[in-house]
């Protein structure tokens, strides 16, 4: 089991959320590259298996974060982390071209982070 006492500080949840998002991103999108020739139900089963590890990290991360931050702050932090994990995944793993739109979306999310955490 994951011992939450090994994490301290209000921002310790971020590392767990980043790892969780790596698993989430692979569960959601890697089957498009790796399992495209397989039946959809195989992709579902593989994705569920990967998602188990996502949840094993995400649940403790949110419990840690909720000790210091509001639910809205946790959600916005999650979205910003998701984009920071998704862009390298899309470019390096899936072979998508990098687009300036990723930067604009990131700027918008940083604005959301600012507004949620400013008080």
TORKOL-4160 file (C-alpha; in steps of 0.2 Angstrom, whole numbers, padded with zeros to 4 digits, m for minus):
119
<pt num="1" X="0000" Y="0000" Z="0000"/>
<pt num="2" X="0005" Y="0018" Z="m0003"/>
<pt num="3" X="0010" Y="0026" Z="0013"/>
<pt num="4" X="0004" Y="0044" Z="0012"/>
<pt num="5" X="0014" Y="0049" Z="0027"/>
<pt num="6" X="0030" Y="0049" Z="0016"/>
<pt num="7" X="0023" Y="0064" Z="0007"/>
<pt num="8" X="0022" Y="0081" Z="0016"/>
<pt num="9" X="0019" Y="0099" Z="0011"/>
<pt num="10" X="0004" Y="0106" Z="0002"/>
<pt num="11" X="0010" Y="0103" Z="m0015"/>
<pt num="12" X="0016" Y="0085" Z="m0013"/>
<pt num="13" X="0000" Y="0079" Z="m0022"/>
<pt num="14" X="0007" Y="0086" Z="m0039"/>
<pt num="15" X="0020" Y="0072" Z="m0042"/>
<pt num="16" X="0007" Y="0058" Z="m0039"/>
<pt num="17" X="m0006" Y="0067" Z="m0051"/>
<pt num="18" X="0008" Y="0068" Z="m0064"/>
<pt num="19" X="0011" Y="0049" Z="m0063"/>
<pt num="20" X="m0007" Y="0046" Z="m0063"/>
<pt num="21" X="m0009" Y="0056" Z="m0078"/>
<pt num="22" X="0004" Y="0046" Z="m0087"/>
<pt num="23" X="m0006" Y="0031" Z="m0084"/>
<pt num="24" X="m0022" Y="0040" Z="m0088"/>
<pt num="25" X="m0016" Y="0046" Z="m0105"/>
<pt num="26" X="m0010" Y="0029" Z="m0110"/>
<pt num="27" X="m0026" Y="0021" Z="m0105"/>
<pt num="28" X="m0036" Y="0034" Z="m0115"/>
<pt num="29" X="m0026" Y="0036" Z="m0131"/>
<pt num="30" X="m0012" Y="0023" Z="m0133"/>
<pt num="31" X="m0024" Y="0010" Z="m0139"/>
<pt num="32" X="m0027" Y="0021" Z="m0155"/>
<pt num="33" X="m0009" Y="0017" Z="m0160"/>
<pt num="34" X="m0006" Y="0000" Z="m0152"/>
<pt num="35" X="m0022" Y="m0009" Z="m0153"/>
<pt num="36" X="m0031" Y="m0001" Z="m0168"/>
<pt num="37" X="m0032" Y="m0018" Z="m0177"/>
<pt num="38" X="m0039" Y="m0027" Z="m0162"/>
<pt num="39" X="m0058" Y="m0027" Z="m0158"/>
<pt num="40" X="m0063" Y="m0013" Z="m0147"/>
<pt num="41" X="m0067" Y="m0024" Z="m0132"/>
<pt num="42" X="m0049" Y="m0029" Z="m0131"/>
<pt num="43" X="m0044" Y="m0010" Z="m0130"/>
<pt num="44" X="m0057" Y="m0008" Z="m0117"/>
<pt num="45" X="m0049" Y="m0022" Z="m0106"/>
<pt num="46" X="m0031" Y="m0016" Z="m0109"/>
<pt num="47" X="m0037" Y="0002" Z="m0105"/>
<pt num="48" X="m0046" Y="m0004" Z="m0089"/>
<pt num="49" X="m0030" Y="m0013" Z="m0083"/>
<pt num="50" X="m0019" Y="0003" Z="m0086"/>
<pt num="51" X="m0033" Y="0014" Z="m0078"/>
<pt num="52" X="m0031" Y="0003" Z="m0062"/>
<pt num="53" X="m0014" Y="0010" Z="m0059"/>
<pt num="54" X="m0020" Y="0028" Z="m0063"/>
<pt num="55" X="m0033" Y="0027" Z="m0049"/>
<pt num="56" X="m0020" Y="0019" Z="m0037"/>
<pt num="57" X="m0011" Y="0035" Z="m0039"/>
<pt num="58" X="m0025" Y="0048" Z="m0042"/>
<pt num="59" X="m0035" Y="0043" Z="m0026"/>
<pt num="60" X="m0021" Y="0046" Z="m0014"/>
<pt num="61" X="m0015" Y="0062" Z="m0023"/>
<pt num="62" X="m0033" Y="0069" Z="m0022"/>
<pt num="63" X="m0034" Y="0064" Z="m0003"/>
<pt num="64" X="m0017" Y="0073" Z="0000"/>
<pt num="65" X="m0022" Y="0088" Z="m0010"/>
<pt num="66" X="m0039" Y="0090" Z="m0002"/>
<pt num="67" X="m0030" Y="0092" Z="0015"/>
<pt num="68" X="m0024" Y="0109" Z="0009"/>
<pt num="69" X="m0034" Y="0114" Z="m0006"/>
<pt num="70" X="m0052" Y="0116" Z="m0012"/>
<pt num="71" X="m0061" Y="0104" Z="m0024"/>
<pt num="72" X="m0060" Y="0117" Z="m0038"/>
<pt num="73" X="m0042" Y="0120" Z="m0035"/>
<pt num="74" X="m0038" Y="0101" Z="m0036"/>
<pt num="75" X="m0048" Y="0100" Z="m0052"/>
<pt num="76" X="m0039" Y="0115" Z="m0061"/>
<pt num="77" X="m0023" Y="0108" Z="m0055"/>
<pt num="78" X="m0028" Y="0091" Z="m0063"/>
<pt num="79" X="m0032" Y="0099" Z="m0079"/>
<pt num="80" X="m0016" Y="0109" Z="m0080"/>
<pt num="81" X="m0006" Y="0093" Z="m0076"/>
<pt num="82" X="m0016" Y="0083" Z="m0089"/>
<pt num="83" X="m0011" Y="0095" Z="m0103"/>
<pt num="84" X="0007" Y="0095" Z="m0097"/>
<pt num="85" X="0007" Y="0076" Z="m0099"/>
<pt num="86" X="m0003" Y="0075" Z="m0115"/>
<pt num="87" X="0008" Y="0086" Z="m0125"/>
<pt num="88" X="0024" Y="0076" Z="m0124"/>
<pt num="89" X="0013" Y="0060" Z="m0126"/>
<pt num="90" X="0005" Y="0067" Z="m0142"/>
<pt num="91" X="0021" Y="0073" Z="m0150"/>
<pt num="92" X="0034" Y="0060" Z="m0144"/>
<pt num="93" X="0023" Y="0044" Z="m0142"/>
<pt num="94" X="0009" Y="0046" Z="m0155"/>
<pt num="95" X="0020" Y="0056" Z="m0167"/>
<pt num="96" X="0008" Y="0071" Z="m0169"/>
<pt num="97" X="0015" Y="0087" Z="m0174"/>
<pt num="98" X="0018" Y="0101" Z="m0161"/>
<pt num="99" X="0005" Y="0115" Z="m0163"/>
<pt num="100" X="0005" Y="0132" Z="m0156"/>
<pt num="101" X="m0012" Y="0129" Z="m0151"/>
<pt num="102" X="m0005" Y="0118" Z="m0137"/>
<pt num="103" X="0004" Y="0133" Z="m0130"/>
<pt num="104" X="m0012" Y="0144" Z="m0131"/>
<pt num="105" X="m0022" Y="0131" Z="m0122"/>
<pt num="106" X="m0008" Y="0130" Z="m0109"/>
<pt num="107" X="m0009" Y="0149" Z="m0107"/>
<pt num="108" X="m0028" Y="0148" Z="m0104"/>
<pt num="109" X="m0026" Y="0134" Z="m0091"/>
<pt num="110" X="m0012" Y="0144" Z="m0082"/>
<pt num="111" X="m0025" Y="0158" Z="m0082"/>
<pt num="112" X="m0038" Y="0146" Z="m0074"/>
<pt num="113" X="m0024" Y="0140" Z="m0061"/>
<pt num="114" X="m0021" Y="0158" Z="m0057"/>
<pt num="115" X="m0039" Y="0162" Z="m0054"/>
<pt num="116" X="m0042" Y="0147" Z="m0043"/>
<pt num="117" X="m0027" Y="0149" Z="m0033"/>
<pt num="118" X="m0025" Y="0168" Z="m0031"/>
<pt num="119" X="m0035" Y="0169" Z="m0014"/>
